[in-house]
Amino acid sequence: MVFMDAKDIRNCTEIVKKELLKNNVNVGNDILNKITLDVMNISYSKGGDYSNKVMQSFAETYVEEGFYKKFIE
């Protein structure tokens, strides 16, 4: 998380939003931002970067496993 910038956050937000919508999950910007930062933190903690490929992989698993639900329940 230390090395992320605004561009990384924007790119990851778009990826997370698309993954959520593919699973019929629609959230507001506040929740979307929380989910995005959570996905980015997981990537960072696992040694991943913020590339589109890595973010796509983490976001897919994150949504499939329902980890986002902690922010909407």
C-alpha positions as CSV (number, residue, x, y, z in Angstrom):
1,M,0.0,0.0,0.0
2,V,2.9,2.3,0.6
3,F,3.8,2.5,-3.1
4,M,0.3,3.0,-4.6
5,D,-0.6,6.2,-6.3
6,A,-3.8,7.8,-7.6
7,K,-3.5,6.0,-11.0
8,D,-3.2,2.6,-9.2
9,I,-6.3,3.3,-7.1
10,R,-8.3,4.4,-10.2
11,N,-7.3,1.3,-12.2
12,C,-8.0,-1.1,-9.3
13,T,-11.3,0.6,-8.6
14,E,-12.5,0.0,-12.2
15,I,-11.4,-3.7,-12.0
16,V,-13.1,-4.2,-8.7
17,K,-16.3,-2.5,-9.9
18,K,-16.4,-4.7,-13.0
19,E,-16.0,-7.8,-10.9
20,L,-18.7,-6.8,-8.5
21,L,-21.1,-6.0,-11.4
22,K,-20.3,-9.4,-13.0
23,N,-21.7,-10.9,-9.8
24,N,-24.7,-8.6,-9.7
25,V,-23.3,-6.6,-6.7
26,N,-23.9,-2.9,-7.0
27,V,-22.4,-0.7,-4.2
28,G,-21.9,3.0,-3.7
29,N,-18.6,4.8,-4.1
30,D,-17.9,4.8,-0.4
31,I,-18.2,1.0,-0.2
32,L,-16.4,0.5,-3.5
33,N,-13.4,2.6,-2.2
34,K,-13.2,0.4,0.9
35,I,-13.4,-2.8,-1.1
36,T,-10.8,-1.5,-3.5
37,L,-8.3,-0.6,-0.8
38,D,-8.9,-3.9,0.9
39,V,-8.1,-5.7,-2.4
40,M,-5.0,-3.6,-2.8
41,N,-3.8,-4.2,0.7
42,I,-4.2,-8.0,0.2
43,S,-2.1,-7.8,-3.0
44,Y,0.5,-5.8,-1.2
45,S,0.6,-8.2,1.8
46,K,1.0,-11.2,-0.6
47,G,3.9,-9.5,-2.4
48,G,1.9,-8.6,-5.5
49,D,1.9,-5.4,-7.3
50,Y,-0.9,-3.2,-8.6
51,S,-0.7,-4.3,-12.3
52,N,-4.0,-4.9,-14.1
53,K,-3.2,-8.7,-14.3
54,V,-2.5,-9.0,-10.5
55,M,-5.4,-6.8,-9.5
56,Q,-7.8,-8.7,-11.8
57,S,-6.7,-12.0,-10.2
58,F,-7.1,-10.7,-6.6
59,A,-10.4,-9.0,-7.3
60,E,-11.9,-12.1,-9.0
61,T,-11.1,-14.2,-6.0
62,Y,-12.1,-11.5,-3.5
63,V,-15.6,-11.2,-5.1
64,E,-16.1,-15.0,-5.7
65,E,-15.3,-15.7,-2.0
66,G,-17.7,-13.0,-0.9
67,F,-15.1,-11.1,1.1
68,Y,-16.8,-7.8,0.1
69,K,-19.8,-8.7,2.2
70,K,-18.2,-7.4,5.4
71,F,-18.6,-3.9,4.0
72,I,-22.2,-4.2,3.1
73,E,-23.7,-6.2,6.0
